[in-house]
């Protein structure tokens, strides 16, 4: 019997399933293939949970909203759904009025550029690989900041493909709702619709400055490279935008 090839394998402790685990990838693209043998999670999901655990260890008692989790639920989203009673989620479908439920699935329809949630609704607002697919990220982060409770945070995985180079727009939405392609069209997977999402922005590390300027909130990037937790891959950074004020010292 021919064995499947292995590019990288390691034993360690999985932040998601909270157990000793074996991580393995058959290919060099670890971000989507360095899988935990227990929960099936991938590195960016383990990084997201690790950051949530670090900054909000009491997250199970919080009000948490996630925009556009993968379907079916997997990884970090599945853990949050199972362990946090205050976890909710939504998707965007342009054919459904905002704030209403999608007819086929019952999921709530929300556009993160223009949400219907009241102010100060959530302790945490999460997104996984979403911010590279929206046309108006300034509007989105302002809306997310509006819906955060004081002391809360937006925590998101975003592939920072430009690294230290300036972020660049790939596509823009014109006033007539037509798309202007500034670079060749690139698509990633999507939980609904036709299963693909257009990449609108190639982000770099300057995303933190961008989010701070447009939200008025401190933003930073957390980078974890820890093989013992299966958090090892390209573009593994987690972006945090926190609704806090400076401490009085």
N, C-alpha and C positions, 0 to 999 in steps of 0.2 A: 504494500500500500504506500502510495506517495504522500508524504507529509506536506502540509501547507507551508510555504516559506515564511520565515520570521525575520523581520527587520530589527525589531527591538522587543525584548521581554524583560520584565522585572517583577519581583515580589515587593509588596509594600502594604500600606494601609490606605484604604479608599475613604475619602472624606464623605462620600455619599452614602454608601452602605455601611460605613462605620465598622469595618471588619478587615482582617488580614486578607489581602487580595493579590491576584496575579494580573498584571497588565501586559498586553501583547499587541503588537501591530505587524501585519504582514508587509507593509509598505513604509516608505520614508515620510509620507504625509501623515504625521502623528496626530494632527489636530482633529481629524475625523476617524482615525483608525486605531489609536492606542486605547484599546477597550479594556474595561474592568471585567473580569470573569464572573463577578457577582451580580452587579446591577446593570452592566452593559454601558456604563457612562463613558464619555470621552473627555479629554483633558480640559477643554474650555468649560464644561459643566462642573468638573471637579474644582477648577479654579474659582468659578462663581460662588459655589457653596463655601469654599474655604474663606473667601473674602467676607461673605455674609456671616459665617461663624465667628470670624475675627472681630468684625465691627459691631455685630448685633447678635451676640451669643444667645439672647433670649428670643430669637426670631419666631419661635413656635407660638408665642403669645401675641404677635404683632398682626396688624392689618397689612397684607402684602398683595400688590397687584402686579401681574405680569402681562405684557402686551405680546401677543402672537407667539405663544409657546408652540413647540413642535407638536404635530398631530400624527399618530397618537402620542399621548404624553410619554415623555422619556426623561431620563437623567434627573437634572436638578428640578425641573417642573414637576415630575412625578413624585419626587421626595417632598416638595413643598405642599403639593396637593394632599399627600397622605398624612403629613405630620403637622401642618399649620391650619387650624380651623378658620383663620382669617384670610386664607389665600383665595384670591379670585383672578380671573383672566379674561381677556377679550381679544377679538380679531376685528379687522377692518374689511368690510365689503361695501363698495360704493353703491350697490343696489339696495342696501338696507338703511333705513333712517338711523342716525346715531342714537345710541342709548337703548335701542330695541334689540331683540334677540334674533339671531340668524335663523331663518325658517327651517332649514334642514337639520341643524345641529342644536339649536337652542342657545348657542353661545352669544354673549353680548357683543354688539357691534360698536366699536370705538375707533376713532381716528386720533392718534396721539398728537397730531398737529392741532386738533380742535375737539377736546374731550367734553363729555357732558357731566363728569363727576364734579361734585361740590369741592370747594377749596378745603385743604387739609383733610383729605379723605384717607390717606395711606401713610403708614410708617415707612414702607419700602416700595419702590416702583422698579420693577425688573424688566430688562429686555436682553435677549440673547441673539446677537447678530441681526439687529433690526436697523440700527442707525446708519448703516451703509446703504439702506434701501429707501430712505425717505427723501422727498424733494425739499422740504423746509425744516431742517434740523433746528434752526433758531426758534421757530414756532413750537416745535415739539418739546424742547427743553424748557421753554417758558411755561408750557402747559403742565409738564411733569412737575416743575417746581411749585406751581400753583396748587397742585393736588397733594403735595407732600405735607405731612404734619411737621411742626417744629421739631428739630432733632432727627428727622427722617432722612432718607437718602435714595437717590436713583443709583442702582448698581447694574452695570451692563457689560456684556462681552461685545467687543467691536474689533474686527480684524484691522489692526493698524498697519496696513500694507506699505504705507509710505515711510514709516519709521520716522527718522529725523528730518525728512523732507517735508515741505509744506503739503497740507491736504489739498486735493484737487477734485473738482467736480467732474463727473463723467456724463451726467445727463441733467437737463433742467426742464421744468414744466412751464410752458408758455401760457400767456393769458387766455388763449383759445383752447387750453387743455391738451394741446399737442406737445409731444416730447421732442426736445432739441438734444440730439446726441453730440456731445463734445468729444467723446472717445468712442471707439467701437463698443457696441452693446455687449454687456456681460451680465450673466444671470446666475443667481443662486437658488437653492430650493426654497419652497414656500409651502406653508401648512395648508392653505386653502387656494381657491381659484384654480389656475391651470398648473399649479405646482412649481412655478418659477417666479422669481422676483428680480427686477432690474436693479443692478448696482448703480446708485446715483452719485456716490462719493467714495473716493479712495482716501481714507483718513490716515493721518500721521499722528505723531505724539502731540502735535499742536491742538488736537481735539480738546485737551483739558483747558487750554486758554480760550478756545472757542465757546465751550460750554459755560465757563465762568463769566465771560463777557455777556452772553445772551441770557443767562439765568440770574446773574447777580450772586451766585453761590460758589463757594470754593469747590474746585474740582481737581482730581488727581488721578494718576494711573498706578495701579498695583500690578507688579510683575512678580510672579512666582515661578521658579524653575526648580522643581522638587521631584526627583524621580521616585522617592520613597512614598509619595502620595499620588503618583501617576500624573503629575502636572508637569508635563514636558511636551512642548510642541512649538511650532511657529505661530506667531500672532496669538499669544495666549494671555495678553494683557486684559485686565478688568478695569473699567472706568468707573469712578465713584464721583457723584455730585451730591454734596451733603448740605442740608438745610440747617446750618448751625451758625452760631455767632462765636466770636473769639471769647475765650474764658477771661473772667476778671481775675487778675493775679495781683 
